[in-house]
Amino acid sequence: MKQQILFLREQDFTKDDTRMKIMHRVRWLRLMGLIETISIESPWVICKVRKIVRLR
């Protein structure tokens, strides 16, 4: 399967979302087996994902 990279901007989260909350949200995606690697380079949270899921 082709690797896809998901870019999450910190602006995509609400103002009171801290980096901890962002990482928490990203972590459950990883638990679901969707994310392989995560790196944070402000203002981006970069996630290499196995498959794209639509977050509702």
URQUIWO-V714194 format. One record per residue. RES is the residue in one small letter. PSI is psi in degrees with one decimal (* if undefined). Layout:
BEGIN
res: [RES:RES]
psi: [PSI:PSI]
END
This chain:
BEGIN
res: [m:k:q:q:i:l:f:l:r:e:q:d:f:t:k:d:d:t:r:m:k:i:m:h:r:v:r:w:l:r:l:m:g:l:i:e:t:i:s:i:e:s:p:w:v:i:c:k:v:r:k:i:v:r:l:r]
psi: [140.3:136.3:138.9:146.6:127.6:125.5:122.4:120.4:145.7:-25.2:-19.2:-13.4:162.1:164.9:-35.9:2.1:120.0:171.4:-34.9:-43.9:-39.5:-46.2:-35.1:-44.7:-41.1:-33.6:-38.5:-28.1:-38.2:-37.8:-31.8:1.8:19.7:-22.3:134.9:-54.5:149.8:133.3:144.8:119.6:101.2:140.6:32.9:142.1:115.4:122.1:127.9:117.9:150.5:-41.3:148.8:127.9:146.6:121.4:123.3:*]
END
